[in-house]
C-alpha cells in the first residue's frame, strides 16, 4: 500500500466537508483500519415519528461506512478512483432507539487483489462490503453492498 491511512479525525472532516449529509446526521468516525471502518450516529438528528432511527438514516450511515472503508483502502493503495454504490440490501432486525454503530468490512468473498487488478486493467471493478449496525453491542441491522470503482475521467 502506498499512502498513509487517514486518521479517524481526518476521515470525519473529509466526510463532513464532501458529504454534508454526514455532518447533519451527526456521523462520527470511531475507528479506521484497512480491515474495518466504524462510524456512529446519534438518535436525535435521525429520529422518526416512532422515536426510533429512520430506516433511511440507518441505511445511509451503513452505506457511508462501506464507502469509507473502500475509499481508505483505495487511497492507501494510491489508486485514483471514483467510487459509487451499485446495489445494496438492508435487513432491519430491530428498531434503533439510541446512538448506533456501523462497522464495515469487506464481504467474506471479496478479493481485494483481484478488485485492484481489474480496476487497473479495465478501469472498472466491483467489490462487496458488509456492514453490521449495532446498538449497545447488539446487532440491530445489516447491509450488504456492492460498490463500483471507476477510473477517474
C-alpha positions, 0 to 999 in steps of 0.5 A: 500500500502506498499512502498513509491511512487517514486518521479517524479525525481526518476521515470525519472532516473529509466526510463532513466537508464532501458529504454534508449529509454526514455532518447533519446526521451527526456521523462520527468516525470511531475507528479506521483500519484497512480491515474495518471502518466504524462510524456512529450516529446519534438518535436525535438528528435521525429520529422518526415519528416512532422515536426510533432511527429512520430506516433511511438514516440507518441505511445511509450511515451503513452505506457511508461506512462501506464507502469509507472503508473502500475509499481508505483502502483505495487511497492507501493503495494510491489508486485514483478512483471514483467510487459509487454504490451499485446495489445494496440490501438492508435487513432491519432486525430491530428498531434503533432507539439510541446512538448506533454503530456501523462497522464495515468490512469487506464481504467474506468473498471479496478479493481485494487483489483481484478488485485492484487488478481489474480496476487497473486493467479495465478501469472498472471493478466491483467489490462487496462490503458488509456492514453490521449496525449495532446498538449497545453491542447488539446487532440491530441491522445489516447491509450488504453492498456492492460498490463500483470503482471507476477510473477517474475521467 
